[in-house]
Amino acid sequence: MHTQTLPNANVWPPVLACGAWLKNSACLLQGDQAIWSPVHGDLGDPQSCLALERSLDTLLACADATPRAIAHDLHPDFYSTQLAIEQASRLGVPAFGVQHHHAHIAALLAEHGLPGPAIGLALDGVGLGSDGAAWGGELLWVAADAWQRRGSLLPLPLPGGDIAAREPWRLVASALHLLGRREEIAVRLAPLVGAPAVGTVVRMLERQLNCPPSSGAGRWFDAAAGILGLSLRQAFEAQAAIALERLAGEYLASHAAPAIEEGLWRIRDDGLLDLLPLLARLFVLADEGRAGEGAALFHLTLAAALADWVRRQPGDLPVLLGGGCFANRLLSARLSQHLLDLGRHVFSAQSVSCGDAGLALGQAWIAAHWPALDCQAALPQEEHPACA
């Protein structure tokens, strides 16, 4: 356990938060302090689940009083969610569900002592959205007692569901499908992964069978890495994205930055950020043997597009960068510079993980600020957490 004193904090009654599924950690928020459990790891491991149980017992013993609420992720199947609901029932307090990306941005508000409102860019692999869909590339407006989804990355279909996150070649097929270049899928991919597998994915995409859409930024990194020939299958989480960042850094260390051409992204009236033109350009560079340039162009264009997305929001609110994709130093540095050039104040994770290991602080901060833990406030679901 370790304790973190939060700047400009209210003196909160205790709130316990159970964290996420990946890189799980729990947090007790009370007074002006956050008391952290160790990072338990992923909750697919039974030992991590047992470690979380022990940590919750320890954190409850540290609480000055019965917690006001026990906060958790919206996903009902997470062990952390189920454990939160059990503990809340035992203590007779609310179990308070918090949307994953809302919590990422709230963790930054807590870490930096900001009251909100703020604009948040939450970029990661996946988190359950308040509409039941897979989110992960989100433009949010967040205040202490309200939040709103202002936009998202264009969702990519995931043929095969979760397996697509482990096999970037499937995201290459999705990109070609969305670009209207379906005839290229077999030509490009069958020699690499076999005609039967490609044929199955083509049929899935054509019939929209087991192809859940995801706005996850991680899937766009996977698609780019697959297009450039860096990764067909991933042996570990974010392997494709790491390879893409490494190649981009190597290219930029010895070459001038590639020019960001006009029209490589589109921001639609419904708030969707469409990067399909960028992927189309990556196919050209890959075919010309210019993968390094493509990797650099992907990062630089993504940073410029995200800054443009923020620029179109009214006002000059501070901008918070949360989610595991901001472990990518190249993206973080370029985007921060763009935003600073626009005159915006930019905040990123410093003492708290930008990824899921820091999520519990955001969950607790939201529950501590929320005025109606009985969830009787007549607000759209997208604008407030959900109680269980």
C-alpha positions as CSV (number, residue, x, y, z in Angstrom):
1,M,0.0,0.0,0.0
2,H,1.1,3.5,-0.6
3,T,-0.5,6.9,0.1
4,Q,-0.6,9.9,-2.3
5,T,-1.6,13.4,-1.2
6,L,-3.8,15.0,-3.8
7,P,-3.4,18.8,-4.6
8,N,-6.3,21.2,-4.0
9,A,-8.4,18.3,-2.8
10,N,-11.7,18.5,-0.9
11,V,-11.8,16.7,2.4
12,W,-13.8,13.7,1.1
13,P,-15.5,11.0,3.1
14,P,-14.1,7.6,2.3
15,V,-14.8,6.2,-1.2
16,L,-13.4,2.8,-2.3
17,A,-12.8,2.0,-6.0
18,C,-12.0,-1.5,-7.3
19,G,-10.3,-0.6,-10.6
20,A,-10.4,-2.2,-14.0
21,W,-9.7,-5.7,-15.5
22,L,-6.2,-5.2,-16.9
23,K,-3.4,-4.1,-14.6
24,N,-5.9,-4.0,-11.8
25,S,-5.3,-1.9,-8.7
26,A,-7.7,-0.5,-6.1
27,C,-7.8,2.8,-4.3
28,L,-9.3,4.3,-1.2
29,L,-10.0,8.1,-1.5
30,Q,-10.5,9.9,1.9
31,G,-9.6,13.3,3.2
32,D,-7.1,14.7,0.8
33,Q,-5.4,11.3,0.2
34,A,-5.5,8.4,-2.2
35,I,-4.4,5.1,-0.6
36,W,-3.4,2.7,-3.3
37,S,-3.2,-1.1,-3.3
38,P,-0.4,-2.8,-5.2
39,V,-0.9,-3.4,-8.9
40,H,-2.4,-6.9,-9.0
41,G,-2.2,-7.6,-12.7
42,D,-4.9,-8.8,-15.0
43,L,-8.0,-10.3,-13.4
44,G,-8.0,-13.2,-15.8
45,D,-5.5,-14.7,-13.4
46,P,-7.2,-16.2,-10.3
47,Q,-4.2,-15.1,-8.1
48,S,-4.8,-11.5,-9.2
49,C,-8.4,-11.9,-8.1
50,L,-7.4,-13.2,-4.7
51,A,-4.9,-10.4,-4.4
52,L,-7.6,-7.8,-5.1
53,E,-9.8,-9.4,-2.4
54,R,-7.0,-9.0,0.2
55,S,-6.3,-5.5,-0.9
56,L,-9.9,-4.4,-0.5
57,D,-10.0,-5.8,3.0
58,T,-6.8,-3.9,3.8
59,L,-8.1,-0.7,2.3
60,L,-11.4,-1.0,4.2
61,A,-9.4,-1.4,7.4
62,C,-7.7,1.9,6.6
63,A,-10.9,3.8,6.1
64,D,-11.9,6.3,8.8
65,A,-15.6,5.4,8.4
66,T,-17.8,3.2,6.2
67,P,-17.2,4.2,2.6
68,R,-19.8,6.4,1.0
69,A,-19.8,4.1,-2.0
70,I,-17.8,1.4,-3.7
71,A,-17.0,2.4,-7.3
72,H,-16.3,0.0,-10.2
73,D,-16.2,-0.3,-14.0
74,L,-19.4,-0.5,-16.0
75,H,-18.6,-3.9,-17.3
76,P,-20.8,-6.4,-15.4
77,D,-18.5,-9.4,-16.1
78,F,-15.3,-7.9,-14.5
79,Y,-14.4,-9.6,-11.3
80,S,-13.7,-6.2,-9.9
81,T,-17.3,-5.2,-10.6
82,Q,-18.7,-8.3,-9.1
83,L,-16.6,-7.9,-6.0
84,A,-17.6,-4.2,-5.6
85,I,-21.2,-5.1,-5.7
86,E,-20.8,-7.9,-3.1
87,Q,-18.8,-5.6,-0.8
88,A,-21.3,-2.7,-1.2
89,S,-24.2,-5.1,-0.4
90,R,-22.4,-6.3,2.7
91,L,-21.7,-2.8,3.9
92,G,-25.1,-1.4,2.9
93,V,-23.7,1.3,0.6
94,P,-24.2,2.0,-3.1
95,A,-22.1,0.2,-5.7
96,F,-21.3,3.0,-8.2
97,G,-20.5,2.1,-11.9
98,V,-18.2,4.5,-13.7
99,Q,-17.6,4.5,-17.5
100,H,-14.0,3.4,-18.2
101,H,-12.9,6.5,-20.2
102,H,-14.7,8.9,-17.9
103,A,-12.6,7.4,-15.1
104,H,-9.3,7.9,-17.1
105,I,-10.0,11.6,-17.4
106,A,-11.2,11.9,-13.8
107,A,-7.9,10.3,-12.6
108,L,-6.1,13.2,-14.2
109,L,-8.4,15.8,-12.6
110,A,-7.7,14.2,-9.3
111,E,-3.9,13.9,-9.8
112,H,-3.5,17.6,-10.8
113,G,-6.1,19.0,-8.5
114,L,-8.3,20.4,-11.2
115,P,-12.0,21.0,-10.5
116,G,-13.2,20.7,-14.1
117,P,-14.7,21.2,-16.5
118,A,-12.1,20.0,-18.9
119,I,-11.7,18.4,-22.3
120,G,-10.4,14.8,-22.2
121,L,-8.8,12.7,-24.9
122,A,-9.1,9.1,-23.6
123,L,-7.2,6.7,-25.9
124,D,-6.7,3.0,-25.1
125,G,-7.6,-0.4,-26.4
126,V,-11.1,-0.9,-25.1
127,G,-13.5,-0.1,-22.4
128,L,-17.3,-0.6,-22.2
129,G,-19.2,2.4,-23.3
130,S,-22.4,3.7,-21.7
131,D,-24.2,2.6,-24.9
132,G,-22.9,-1.0,-24.5
133,A,-20.4,-0.7,-27.3
134,A,-16.6,-1.0,-27.2
135,W,-15.1,2.4,-26.8
136,G,-11.4,3.5,-26.7
137,G,-10.8,6.6,-28.8
138,E,-13.0,9.3,-27.0
139,L,-13.3,13.0,-26.9
140,L,-15.0,13.9,-23.6
141,W,-16.2,16.9,-21.7
142,V,-15.8,16.2,-18.0
143,A,-17.0,18.2,-15.0
144,A,-17.1,17.2,-11.3
145,D,-20.8,16.1,-11.5
146,A,-21.4,15.6,-15.2
147,W,-19.8,14.4,-18.4
148,Q,-20.5,14.1,-22.1
149,R,-19.1,12.2,-25.0
150,R,-18.3,14.8,-27.6
151,G,-16.9,12.4,-30.2
152,S,-15.0,9.2,-30.9
153,L,-12.7,7.7,-33.5
154,L,-14.6,6.1,-36.4
155,P,-15.4,2.6,-35.1
156,L,-13.6,-0.3,-36.9
157,P,-15.3,-3.6,-37.2
158,L,-13.5,-6.4,-35.4
159,P,-14.0,-9.7,-37.3
160,G,-14.0,-12.4,-34.8
161,G,-14.4,-10.0,-31.8
162,D,-11.6,-9.9,-29.3
163,I,-9.4,-12.1,-31.4
164,A,-9.0,-9.2,-33.8
165,A,-7.1,-7.3,-31.1
166,R,-4.6,-10.2,-31.1
167,E,-4.3,-10.5,-34.9
168,P,-3.7,-7.1,-36.6
169,W,-4.2,-8.7,-40.1
170,R,-7.9,-8.8,-39.4
171,L,-7.8,-5.0,-38.9
172,V,-6.1,-4.7,-42.2
173,A,-9.0,-6.6,-43.7
174,S,-11.4,-4.2,-41.9
175,A,-9.6,-1.2,-43.2
176,L,-9.8,-2.4,-46.8
177,H,-13.5,-3.3,-46.3
178,L,-14.3,0.2,-45.1
179,L,-12.3,1.8,-47.9
180,G,-14.4,-0.1,-50.5
181,R,-11.4,-2.2,-51.6
182,R,-12.7,-5.6,-50.7
183,E,-11.2,-7.3,-53.7
184,E,-7.7,-6.6,-52.3
185,I,-8.3,-8.4,-49.0
186,A,-7.5,-11.9,-50.3
187,V,-4.8,-10.7,-52.6
188,R,-2.9,-8.9,-49.8
189,L,-3.5,-11.3,-46.9
190,A,-4.0,-14.8,-48.2
191,P,-0.3,-15.3,-48.9
192,L,0.4,-14.2,-45.3
193,V,-2.2,-16.0,-43.2
194,G,-3.8,-18.5,-45.6
195,A,-6.8,-18.4,-47.9
196,P,-9.2,-20.2,-45.6
197,A,-8.8,-17.7,-42.7
198,V,-9.0,-14.7,-45.1
199,G,-12.1,-16.2,-46.7
200,T,-13.8,-16.5,-43.4
201,V,-13.0,-12.9,-42.4
202,V,-14.2,-11.6,-45.8
203,R,-17.5,-13.4,-45.3
204,M,-17.8,-12.0,-41.8
205,L,-17.2,-8.5,-42.9
206,E,-19.6,-8.7,-45.9
207,R,-22.4,-10.2,-43.7
208,Q,-21.5,-8.2,-40.6
209,L,-21.4,-11.4,-38.6
210,N,-19.4,-11.3,-35.3
211,C,-17.9,-8.0,-36.3
212,P,-18.6,-5.8,-33.3
213,P,-17.5,-2.2,-33.9
214,S,-14.8,-0.6,-31.7
215,S,-13.7,3.0,-31.5
216,G,-10.6,1.9,-29.7
217,A,-7.5,3.9,-30.6
218,G,-5.4,0.7,-30.1
219,R,-7.2,-0.9,-33.0
220,W,-6.1,1.9,-35.3
221,F,-2.5,1.4,-34.2
222,D,-3.0,-2.3,-34.9
223,A,-4.4,-1.6,-38.4
224,A,-1.5,0.7,-39.2
225,A,1.1,-1.8,-38.0
226,G,-0.6,-4.5,-40.0
227,I,-0.7,-2.5,-43.2
228,L,3.0,-1.6,-42.9
229,G,3.9,-5.3,-42.4
230,L,5.1,-4.9,-38.8
231,S,2.6,-7.3,-37.1
232,L,0.3,-10.0,-38.2
233,R,-0.3,-11.6,-34.8
234,Q,0.6,-10.2,-31.3
235,A,2.4,-12.3,-28.7
236,F,1.7,-9.7,-26.0
237,E,-0.5,-6.7,-25.4
238,A,0.4,-3.6,-27.5
239,Q,3.2,-5.5,-29.4
240,A,2.1,-4.0,-32.7
241,A,1.8,-0.4,-31.3
242,I,5.2,-0.7,-29.7
243,A,6.7,-1.9,-33.0
244,L,5.0,1.0,-34.8
245,E,6.3,3.6,-32.4
246,R,9.8,2.2,-32.5
247,L,10.0,2.3,-36.3
248,A,8.6,5.8,-36.4
249,G,11.2,7.0,-33.9
250,E,14.0,5.3,-35.9
251,Y,12.8,7.0,-39.0
252,L,12.5,10.5,-37.5
253,A,16.0,10.2,-36.0
254,S,17.5,10.0,-39.4
255,H,15.0,11.7,-41.7
256,A,13.0,14.9,-42.0
257,A,9.5,14.6,-40.7
258,P,7.1,13.6,-43.5
259,A,4.7,16.2,-44.6
260,I,1.2,15.9,-43.3
261,E,-0.9,16.1,-46.4
262,E,-4.3,17.8,-46.5
263,G,-7.2,15.4,-46.3
264,L,-5.6,12.6,-44.3
265,W,-8.4,12.9,-41.7
266,R,-12.0,14.0,-41.6
267,I,-14.1,15.3,-38.6
268,R,-17.7,14.5,-39.3
269,D,-20.7,16.5,-38.1
270,D,-21.6,13.8,-35.6
271,G,-18.2,14.1,-33.9
272,L,-16.5,11.1,-35.4
273,L,-12.8,11.4,-36.3
274,D,-12.3,9.4,-39.5
275,L,-8.7,8.4,-40.2
276,L,-9.4,6.1,-43.2
277,P,-7.7,8.5,-45.6
278,L,-4.5,8.1,-43.5
279,L,-4.8,4.3,-43.7
280,A,-5.2,4.5,-47.5
281,R,-2.0,6.5,-47.7
282,L,-0.2,3.9,-45.5
283,F,-1.1,1.2,-48.1
284,V,0.6,3.2,-50.8
285,L,3.8,3.7,-48.6
286,A,3.8,0.0,-47.7
287,D,3.6,-1.0,-51.4
288,E,6.5,1.3,-52.1
289,G,8.7,-0.2,-49.3
290,R,8.5,3.0,-47.2
291,A,7.3,1.5,-43.9
292,G,9.4,3.7,-41.7
293,E,8.0,6.8,-43.4
294,G,4.5,5.3,-43.0
295,A,5.0,4.7,-39.2
296,A,6.2,8.3,-38.7
297,L,3.3,9.7,-40.8
298,F,0.8,7.7,-38.8
299,H,2.0,9.2,-35.5
300,L,2.3,12.8,-36.8
301,T,-1.0,12.8,-38.5
302,L,-2.8,11.2,-35.6
303,A,-1.4,14.0,-33.3
304,A,-2.4,16.7,-35.7
305,A,-5.9,15.2,-36.2
306,L,-6.5,14.9,-32.4
307,A,-5.4,18.5,-31.9
308,D,-7.8,19.6,-34.7
309,W,-10.5,17.7,-33.0
310,V,-9.9,19.5,-29.7
311,R,-9.6,22.9,-31.5
312,R,-13.1,22.6,-32.8
313,Q,-14.5,22.4,-29.3
314,P,-16.0,25.7,-27.9
315,G,-14.0,27.5,-25.3
316,D,-10.5,27.1,-24.1
317,L,-10.8,24.5,-21.4
318,P,-7.7,22.6,-20.3
319,V,-7.0,19.3,-22.2
320,L,-6.3,16.1,-20.3
321,L,-4.6,13.1,-22.0
322,G,-5.6,9.8,-20.5
323,G,-5.5,6.1,-21.4
324,G,-2.8,3.6,-22.2
325,C,-2.1,4.9,-25.7
326,F,-0.4,8.0,-24.1
327,A,2.4,5.7,-22.9
328,N,3.5,6.3,-26.5
329,R,6.0,9.1,-26.0
330,L,6.1,10.2,-29.7
331,L,2.3,10.7,-29.8
332,S,2.2,12.4,-26.4
333,A,5.0,14.8,-27.2
334,R,3.7,15.8,-30.7
335,L,0.1,16.2,-29.5
336,S,1.0,18.2,-26.5
337,Q,3.1,20.5,-28.6
338,H,0.2,21.0,-31.1
339,L,-2.2,21.8,-28.2
340,L,0.3,24.2,-26.5
341,D,0.7,26.0,-29.9
342,L,-3.1,26.4,-29.8
343,G,-2.7,28.1,-26.4
344,R,-4.3,25.2,-24.4
345,H,-3.2,24.0,-21.0
346,V,-2.3,20.3,-21.3
347,F,-2.2,17.8,-18.5
348,S,-1.0,14.2,-18.6
349,A,-0.3,11.5,-16.1
350,Q,2.8,12.1,-13.9
351,S,2.5,10.3,-10.6
352,V,-0.4,8.0,-11.6
353,S,-0.4,5.5,-14.5
354,C,-2.0,6.8,-17.6
355,G,-3.4,3.3,-18.2
356,D,-5.7,1.0,-16.3
357,A,-3.4,0.8,-13.2
358,G,-4.5,4.4,-12.4
359,L,-8.2,4.0,-13.2
360,A,-9.4,3.4,-9.7
361,L,-8.5,7.0,-8.7
362,G,-10.8,8.3,-11.4
363,Q,-13.6,6.0,-10.3
364,A,-13.2,7.1,-6.7
365,W,-13.0,10.8,-7.6
366,I,-16.2,10.6,-9.6
367,A,-18.1,8.8,-6.9
368,A,-16.9,11.3,-4.3
369,H,-18.1,14.2,-6.3
370,W,-21.4,12.8,-7.5
371,P,-24.4,14.5,-5.8
372,A,-26.9,11.7,-6.2
373,L,-25.5,8.3,-5.4
374,D,-29.0,6.9,-5.5
375,C,-29.0,7.6,-9.2
376,Q,-32.3,9.3,-9.2
377,A,-31.0,12.3,-11.1
378,A,-32.9,12.6,-14.4
379,L,-29.8,12.7,-16.7
380,P,-29.1,10.8,-19.9
381,Q,-27.1,7.7,-19.2
382,E,-24.2,9.0,-21.2
383,E,-23.9,12.0,-18.9
384,H,-23.6,10.2,-15.6
385,P,-22.3,6.9,-14.1
386,A,-24.6,4.1,-13.3
387,C,-25.3,2.6,-9.9
388,A,-25.8,-1.2,-9.5
